[in-house]
Amino acid sequence: MGCEALIKAIDAYIAKADDDLADELDAEGRALPDDSVKMASDMEDGIAAALVSQTEYFIREIKKRSSVKELLDVFDEIKAKDAYCDEIAEVAFEQFTKYIPKMVVSYVDKVDSGIKITAISKRTTAWIESWSKDLADIMKLNSHNEIEAILKKGLENGDDIVDVTKAILDSGIRDEYYKARRVAVTEMLRAHNVSKNEARMQCPCITKKKWRHTGGYKNQPRENHVAIDGQTVDKDKPFELVGADGETYNPMFPVDTILPASEAINCHCIAEDVVDESILGLSVEERQRLRDEALAEMDEEWENELDAQYEAAQAAESEE
């Protein structure tokens, strides 16, 4: 899927009214479509406010300088004092924390309404915190790189401060509301896939998962995503996706954070559950016991991974 087609697909999805968006999410089998639209809307508002504040900050700092060269000389200092994207981490953390547990319960209920979900795993809890920060860092880096590129071009062209200020505002890179909507929709879809994966791991009757491409021709589907439609793996194993860049990726689900933006933005693919009917036929008490054991095993595995990471870090530090 080329960049031009991708941008058109994003624009078409962003332009959807909330009612249309909820209907599409429902048609795709997403849990809580109305809540999902609310999540995207609230996240969009928070991110847009942070980006507008960031733009105002950079314009203020730029106007304090007498030349583009002077500005570039202190640009690292200006970037270091940019705390506005930190607000994005807070917004993302708040929305993920609010909606992911509700989505997990809903996804489990779709498969097995008899068992109760009392908590999400430590892995998913840690993911919410870490990805909220990573998302903010990525957006901050992108903003800084975009502005710095305009400043360097201005220096080459002999532009003054007024020229580069106008170039930044006119370039389109500071279209805060479009950016906010794009990120909010992508992160809402990501939250669904994280939630469904969590539900799948906790639900004992689900033993495998199947990659499903849900987008139609009008959504400018990625050919490589269509190519793996139907790929089935054990629920605790990753899929294998050859990216448009030729690299092989192993996501646990569509829009996994290990995927580059080109494979994640506006991706509507889902991981479909494969249910073992014999397990679903067990008593509610037995299925609940299996669910409780699954969560305990998930948390133990996560703790073991953290211990291994700590020991590796300690060993590396000792060697140094």
SVG drawing of the C-alpha trace seen along z (x, -y; Angstrom):
<svg xmlns="http://www.w3.org/2000/svg" viewBox="-25 -40 59 72">
<polyline fill="none" stroke="black" stroke-width="0.4" points="0.0,0.0 1.7,-3.2 1.9,-6.4 -0.6,-8.2 -3.2,-5.5 -2.6,-5.2 -3.1,-8.9 -6.4,-8.7 -7.6,-5.8 -6.7,-7.6 -8.5,-10.7 -11.6,-8.7 -11.8,-7.1 -11.1,-10.3 -13.9,-12.0 -16.5,-9.6 -19.1,-11.0 -19.3,-9.4 -22.4,-7.4 -20.8,-6.0 -17.7,-5.1 -19.7,-3.3 -21.6,-1.3 -18.3,-0.3 -16.8,0.8 -19.9,2.8 -19.8,4.4 -16.1,5.4 -17.1,7.2 -15.4,4.7 -16.6,4.6 -18.4,1.5 -18.6,-0.6 -20.2,-3.6 -17.7,-3.6 -15.0,-3.2 -16.1,-6.4 -16.1,-8.2 -12.6,-7.0 -11.4,-8.2 -13.1,-11.6 -11.7,-12.2 -8.3,-11.1 -8.5,-13.4 -9.4,-16.4 -6.6,-15.8 -3.9,-15.2 -5.1,-18.2 -4.8,-20.5 -1.3,-19.3 -0.2,-19.8 -1.7,-23.3 0.2,-24.2 3.4,-22.7 3.0,-24.8 2.5,-28.0 5.6,-27.2 7.8,-26.7 6.5,-29.9 7.2,-31.9 10.7,-30.5 11.4,-31.1 10.3,-34.7 12.7,-35.4 15.7,-34.8 17.1,-37.3 18.2,-34.8 17.6,-31.2 21.3,-30.4 20.9,-31.6 17.7,-29.6 19.4,-26.4 22.3,-26.9 19.9,-26.7 17.3,-24.4 18.4,-21.4 17.8,-23.5 14.3,-24.5 13.5,-20.8 14.7,-19.8 12.2,-22.2 9.2,-20.9 7.0,-19.2 3.8,-19.4 3.8,-15.9 4.1,-14.6 0.4,-15.6 -0.2,-13.1 1.1,-10.3 -1.3,-11.3 -4.2,-11.4 -3.3,-8.0 -2.8,-6.4 -6.1,-7.7 -8.1,-6.5 -6.4,-3.1 -6.8,-2.6 -10.5,-3.5 -11.5,-1.5 -9.2,1.6 -10.6,3.4 -14.1,2.8 -13.2,4.1 -11.6,7.2 -14.7,8.1 -16.9,7.5 -14.6,9.6 -14.6,12.5 -18.4,12.2 -18.8,12.6 -17.1,16.0 -18.0,17.3 -20.5,15.3 -20.2,17.8 -16.8,16.8 -15.9,13.6 -12.9,11.3 -11.7,9.8 -8.5,8.2 -6.2,7.7 -2.8,9.2 0.4,7.5 1.7,7.6 -1.2,5.6 -1.1,3.2 2.6,2.6 1.9,2.2 -0.6,-0.6 2.0,-2.6 4.9,-2.0 3.1,-2.5 1.5,-5.7 5.0,-7.1 6.4,-5.7 3.5,-7.1 4.2,-10.6 8.0,-10.2 7.3,-9.2 5.0,-12.2 7.5,-14.5 10.4,-13.3 8.3,-13.6 7.3,-17.1 10.9,-18.1 12.2,-16.5 9.6,-18.2 10.3,-21.7 14.0,-21.3 13.9,-20.2 12.0,-23.5 14.6,-25.5 17.5,-23.9 15.9,-24.5 15.3,-28.1 18.9,-28.6 20.0,-27.2 17.6,-29.6 18.7,-32.6 15.3,-33.0 14.7,-35.2 12.7,-34.4 9.4,-35.7 9.9,-33.5 10.5,-30.3 7.7,-31.0 5.3,-31.4 6.8,-28.3 6.1,-26.2 2.5,-27.5 1.8,-27.1 3.5,-23.7 0.6,-21.5 2.8,-19.7 1.1,-21.7 -2.4,-20.6 -2.9,-19.6 -6.5,-18.4 -5.9,-16.2 -2.9,-14.6 -4.9,-14.2 -7.8,-12.5 -5.4,-10.2 -3.6,-9.2 -6.7,-8.8 -8.4,-6.5 -5.3,-4.4 -4.8,-4.1 -8.5,-3.2 -8.1,-0.4 -4.9,0.6 -6.7,0.7 -9.2,3.1 -6.5,5.5 -4.7,5.4 -7.9,6.0 -8.9,8.8 -5.5,10.5 -5.8,10.1 -9.3,11.6 -8.1,14.5 -5.2,15.3 -7.6,15.4 -10.4,17.3 -9.6,21.1 -11.9,22.2 -9.9,20.1 -6.9,22.1 -5.9,20.5 -6.2,17.2 -6.7,16.4 -5.6,13.2 -8.6,11.7 -8.5,8.8 -11.7,6.8 -11.2,3.9 -12.9,3.6 -11.7,2.3 -12.9,-1.2 -10.5,-1.2 -7.4,-0.7 -6.3,2.6 -2.7,3.4 -1.9,6.3 0.5,7.9 -2.3,7.9 -4.7,9.5 -2.0,12.1 -2.0,13.5 -5.8,13.5 -6.6,16.9 -3.1,17.5 -3.8,19.4 -1.4,19.8 -1.6,20.9 -3.0,18.0 0.2,17.4 2.3,17.4 2.9,14.4 1.8,14.1 4.3,13.8 3.8,10.7 6.1,9.6 6.0,5.8 5.8,3.6 9.5,2.7 10.4,6.4 11.1,7.0 9.5,9.9 7.5,9.0 6.0,11.2 3.1,9.3 0.9,10.9 -2.1,9.2 -2.8,6.5 -1.6,3.0 0.9,4.5 3.3,1.9 6.2,3.8 4.9,3.0 6.0,-0.2 3.5,-3.0 3.1,-2.0 1.7,1.4 -0.4,0.0 -2.1,-3.3 -5.7,-2.8 -5.3,1.0 -8.7,2.7 -7.4,6.3 -8.5,8.4 -7.3,11.6 -10.3,14.0 -10.7,16.4 -10.7,20.2 -12.7,21.9 -12.3,25.4 -15.9,26.6 -14.9,29.4 -13.5,26.8 -16.6,24.6 -18.6,27.6 -17.0,27.9 -18.9,26.7 -18.8,22.9 -16.9,23.7 -14.2,25.6 -13.9,22.9 -13.6,20.3 -10.8,22.3 -9.0,22.6 -9.4,18.9 -8.0,18.1 -5.0,20.4 -4.4,18.8 -4.2,15.3 -1.8,16.5 0.4,18.2 0.4,15.0 1.5,12.9 4.1,15.4 5.5,15.5 5.7,11.7 7.4,11.6 10.0,14.1 10.6,12.0 11.2,9.0 13.6,10.9 15.5,12.2 15.8,8.6 17.0,7.4 19.6,10.2 20.8,9.5 21.2,5.8 23.1,6.5 25.4,8.9 26.0,6.3 26.8,3.7 29.2,6.0 31.1,6.7 31.4,3.0"/>
</svg>
